[in-house]
């Protein structure tokens, strides 16, 4: 548990925390199409050949 800070309302902090989790989830959902590009860059950095179709060929 976190330390109690004066003036902090527990129900409001739960609502704000859930909103933050929703925003992070939405950002992760939006970043999913970038997955194959990230894999290609990581494979290139590691010096391994990228699997067919990942590098956009």
N, C-alpha and C positions, 0 to 999 in steps of 0.2 A: 504494500500500500504506500501511496505517496504521502508526504507530510501535509498536514492540513494548513492551508494558507488562509489568513483572514480575508473575508469578503468573497470567497469562492463558493459557488453554489453547486452542490453535487449533481442535481438533475440537469442543470445547464451544461456542466462539464461532460456528462454522458452524451447529451445531444450533440455537442460540438465534436466530441470524439467519434461518434458514429458518422457525422458529416465528413470528417477527415478520412475515415476509413473508406467511405463511399467515393471520395475524390481520388484517393490513391488507387482504389479498384478500377475506377473509370480510366485513369491514366495508364494503368497496366493493360486494360482492354484495348485502348487506342494504340498501344505500342506493340501489340501482337504481330501486325504485318511486318514489322521491322526485324522479326526473328531470323528469317533466312539470310538477310544481309549481315546481321551480327555474326551468325555462324560462319559466313564466308570470310569476313574480316578476321575473326579469331583463327580460322584455319590458315589464312595467309600469314598471320603473325607467327603462328607456330611452325610454319614451313611445310605443312602437310598439304597435299592436293585436296581441293574442295570436292565434295561429292557431286556427281553430275546433276545439273539443274539448280544448284544452290547459287552459283555465281552469275546467274542470269544468261547463260549460254543456251 
